[in-house]
Amino acid sequence: MFELLGIPPQALFGQLLLGLINGAFYAMLSLGLAVIFGLLNVINFTHGAQYMMGAFGAWMLLNYAGIPFWGALVLSPIVVAIIGMVIERTLLKRLYHLDHLYGLLLTFGLALILEGLFRRQYGSSGLPYNNPLPGGTNLGFMFLPNYRAFVVVASLVVCLATWFVIERTKLGSYLRAATERPDLVQAFGIDVPRMITLTYGFGVGLAALAGVLAAPAYQVSPTMGSNLIIVVFAVVVIGGMGSIMGAIVTGFGLGVIEGLTKVFYPEASSTVIFVIMALVLMVKPAGLFGTAK
């Protein structure tokens, strides 16, 4: 079997797969952030905590109600999305006419509160979650676990479906118009405040869905969101704030780059995304897919 720069193919493709897995979570989380910021102009720092809540929702449904992974994949994002819509209606809507900083500070505080509550109840150590798709396929050059392949495919389907709805359907055009001319959209008989609430709930639901998918791949932990959110914000900035396609392409691309960096230069794997962010901002401050305003 061939080697690339002295790296065995099993190690190379194994890290590439891990990069795709991380990229799938980066893409889904940054997509949720892009939807919320692009359509609502809210910097949602609670996104990491809502990702964590999705994972804990799956864990609690299994351990307290006996509902397996496939049921939790539907129920947990819906429950977390409803909680997100309550937050939007009771707290965030009061800040829409203020500077973005107020929304960022509010959501950051909420993230700390939510993480603290889960840490107090369940501790800081991770909780295991059973793999719903054990086994895998031997491809010759590497072993492909069934569940990890499912995560990559499911993430791609969700991301592309979201892009299609927002960019290619009448509903998406109403959503985009509501951010620019809410009075005009309201004149067509559309309830703009309800649309905003549902949009925020959808973005939160994407984060929770990513959390459910992450539960079998990683341990469920109160800190799993805070460990990831800074990287996800970097992904959003690189792709372009509010850019749907930018979030998808950049999320998967940076996950692969991070995985390959772990093979060839492991010391830089934790910083490579931030180095790329700095370089991109120097060349194109609006991000790769963003537009300057």
C-alpha positions in Angstrom: 0.0 0.0 0.0 1.3 3.4 -0.9 2.4 6.1 1.6 2.2 9.9 1.2 5.2 11.6 2.8 5.7 8.6 5.0 2.1 8.7 6.3 0.3 5.3 6.1 -3.0 5.5 4.2 -5.0 4.2 7.2 -3.8 7.2 9.2 -4.3 9.7 6.4 -7.8 8.6 5.4 -8.7 8.0 9.1 -7.9 11.7 9.9 -9.6 12.8 6.7 -12.8 11.0 7.9 -12.5 12.6 11.3 -12.1 16.0 9.5 -15.3 15.3 7.5 -17.1 14.4 10.8 -16.0 17.6 12.5 -16.8 19.5 9.3 -20.3 18.1 9.3 -20.8 19.6 12.8 -19.1 22.9 11.9 -21.4 23.2 8.8 -24.6 22.5 10.7 -23.8 24.8 13.6 -22.5 27.6 11.4 -25.5 27.2 9.1 -27.8 27.7 12.1 -25.8 30.8 13.1 -25.9 32.1 9.5 -29.7 31.7 9.3 -30.2 33.5 12.6 -27.7 36.3 11.8 -28.6 36.7 8.1 -32.3 36.8 8.6 -32.6 38.3 12.2 -29.3 40.2 12.6 -28.8 38.4 16.0 -25.4 37.1 17.0 -26.6 34.0 18.9 -23.9 33.1 21.4 -26.4 30.6 23.0 -25.9 28.4 19.9 -23.3 26.2 21.6 -25.5 25.7 24.6 -28.4 24.8 22.4 -26.2 22.2 20.6 -25.4 20.8 24.0 -29.1 20.7 24.9 -29.9 18.7 21.8 -27.3 16.1 22.8 -28.6 16.0 26.4 -32.2 15.8 25.1 -31.3 12.6 23.2 -29.6 11.2 26.3 -32.6 12.1 28.6 -35.1 10.7 26.1 -33.2 7.4 26.1 -32.5 7.1 29.8 -35.7 8.5 31.2 -38.3 7.7 28.6 -36.7 4.7 26.7 -36.9 6.6 23.4 -34.1 5.4 21.1 -31.8 7.6 18.9 -34.1 7.7 15.9 -37.0 9.1 17.9 -34.7 11.5 19.7 -33.4 12.7 16.3 -36.9 14.2 15.7 -38.1 15.0 19.2 -35.0 16.6 20.8 -34.5 19.3 18.1 -38.2 20.2 18.2 -38.2 20.6 22.0 -35.0 22.7 21.9 -36.4 24.8 19.1 -39.6 25.5 21.1 -37.4 26.6 24.1 -35.5 28.8 21.6 -38.7 30.4 20.4 -39.8 31.2 23.9 -36.4 32.9 24.5 -36.9 34.9 21.3 -40.4 36.0 22.2 -39.6 36.9 25.8 -36.1 38.3 25.6 -34.5 38.8 22.2 -37.4 40.6 20.5 -36.8 43.5 23.0 -33.3 44.0 21.6 -33.9 44.1 17.8 -33.9 47.9 17.7 -30.6 48.1 19.7 -27.0 47.5 18.8 -25.8 44.0 18.0 -23.7 44.0 21.2 -26.8 43.8 23.4 -28.0 40.6 21.7 -24.5 39.1 21.9 -24.2 39.9 25.7 -27.7 38.5 26.4 -27.1 35.3 24.5 -23.6 34.9 26.0 -25.2 35.2 29.5 -27.9 32.7 28.6 -25.2 30.3 27.4 -23.4 30.5 30.7 -26.6 30.0 32.7 -27.6 26.9 30.7 -24.2 25.4 30.8 -24.0 26.0 34.6 -27.4 24.4 35.2 -26.5 21.2 33.3 -23.1 21.1 34.9 -24.7 21.3 38.4 -27.1 18.5 37.6 -24.9 16.1 35.6 -21.3 17.1 36.4 -18.5 18.0 34.0 -17.5 14.5 33.0 -19.1 13.1 29.8 -22.0 10.7 29.7 -21.9 7.8 27.1 -24.5 7.3 24.4 -24.9 4.1 22.5 -24.0 3.9 18.8 -27.2 3.4 16.9 -25.4 2.0 13.8 -22.6 -0.2 15.0 -20.2 -1.9 12.5 -18.7 -0.6 9.3 -17.3 -1.3 5.9 -13.7 -2.3 5.1 -12.7 -0.2 2.1 -9.3 -1.7 1.8 -7.4 1.5 2.5 -9.4 2.3 5.6 -12.3 1.1 7.8 -15.5 3.2 7.4 -17.8 3.1 10.5 -21.5 3.1 9.5 -22.5 5.8 11.9 -19.8 8.3 10.9 -20.8 7.8 7.3 -24.4 8.4 8.2 -23.5 11.7 10.0 -21.7 13.1 7.0 -24.5 12.2 4.6 -27.3 13.4 7.0 -25.4 16.7 7.5 -25.0 17.2 3.8 -28.7 16.5 3.1 -29.9 18.9 5.9 -27.5 21.7 4.9 -28.4 21.5 1.2 -32.1 21.3 1.9 -31.8 24.4 4.1 -30.0 26.3 1.4 -32.6 25.3 -1.2 -35.5 26.5 1.0 -33.9 29.8 1.8 -32.4 30.6 -1.6 -34.8 28.9 -4.1 -38.3 29.0 -2.7 -41.1 31.6 -2.1 -40.8 31.0 1.6 -37.1 31.9 1.5 -37.8 35.0 -0.5 -40.4 36.2 2.1 -37.8 35.5 4.9 -35.1 37.6 3.1 -37.6 40.3 2.3 -38.8 40.5 5.9 -35.3 41.4 7.1 -35.1 44.3 4.6 -38.7 45.6 4.4 -40.8 44.1 7.1 -43.6 46.7 6.5 -43.9 45.6 2.9 -44.0 41.9 3.8 -46.6 42.7 6.4 -48.7 44.4 3.7 -49.0 41.0 2.0 -50.8 39.6 5.1 -47.8 37.7 6.5 -47.2 37.8 10.2 -43.6 39.0 10.3 -43.1 38.6 14.1 -44.2 35.0 13.9 -42.0 34.4 10.9 -39.0 35.8 12.9 -39.8 33.6 15.8 -40.1 30.5 13.6 -36.8 31.4 11.9 -35.0 31.7 15.2 -36.5 28.4 16.3 -35.4 26.7 13.0 -31.8 28.0 13.5 -31.8 26.7 17.1 -33.3 23.4 15.9 -30.3 23.0 13.5 -27.9 23.3 16.5 -29.9 20.8 18.5 -30.0 18.4 15.6 -26.2 18.6 15.3 -26.1 17.9 19.1 -28.2 14.7 18.7 -25.9 13.5 15.9 -22.9 14.3 18.0 -24.2 12.3 21.1 -23.1 8.8 19.8 -19.9 10.1 18.2 -18.7 12.0 21.3 -19.7 11.9 25.0 -22.6 14.1 26.1 -21.1 16.8 28.2 -22.2 20.3 29.5 -19.1 21.8 28.1 -19.4 20.3 24.6 -21.0 23.4 23.2 -18.6 25.9 24.7 -15.6 23.9 23.5 -16.9 24.2 19.9 -18.7 27.6 19.6 -15.5 29.7 19.1 -14.4 27.5 16.2 -17.9 27.7 14.7 -17.9 31.5 14.9 -14.5 31.5 13.1 -16.1 29.3 10.4 -19.0 31.7 10.0 -16.6 34.7 9.8 -14.5 32.9 7.1 -17.5 32.0 5.1 -19.2 35.4 5.4 -21.6 36.5 8.1 -25.1 35.5 7.1 -24.0 33.5 4.0 -25.8 30.2 3.8 -23.6 28.6 1.2 -20.6 30.1 2.8 -21.4 28.3 6.1 -21.8 24.9 4.4 -18.8 25.0 2.1 -16.5 26.6 4.7 -17.7 24.2 7.5 -16.9 21.0 5.6 -13.7 22.5 4.0 -12.2 23.7 7.3 -13.0 20.4 8.9 -11.0 18.6 6.2 -8.1 21.0 6.5 -8.1 20.6 10.3 -8.0 16.8 9.9 -5.2 16.9 7.4 -3.2 19.3 9.6 -3.4 16.7 12.4 -1.6 14.3 10.1 1.1 16.5 8.7 1.6 19.0 11.5 -0.4 18.1 14.6 0.9 21.0 16.7 -1.0 23.5 14.4 -4.3 21.5 14.3 -5.9 23.6 17.1 -5.0 26.9 15.5 -5.1 26.4 11.8 -8.7 27.6 11.5 -7.9 30.8 13.2 -4.8 31.4 11.1 -7.0 30.9 8.0 -9.5 33.3 9.5 -6.9 36.0 9.9 -5.6 35.5 6.4 -9.1 35.6 4.9 -10.0 38.8 6.8 -6.8 40.5 5.6 -7.7 39.8 1.9 -11.5 39.9 2.1 -12.9 41.3 5.3 -16.5 40.3 4.4 -15.5 36.6 4.2 -15.2 34.3 1.3 -18.9 34.3 0.4 -19.9 37.5 2.1 -20.7 40.8 0.6 -19.5 44.1 2.0 -22.2 46.5 3.2 
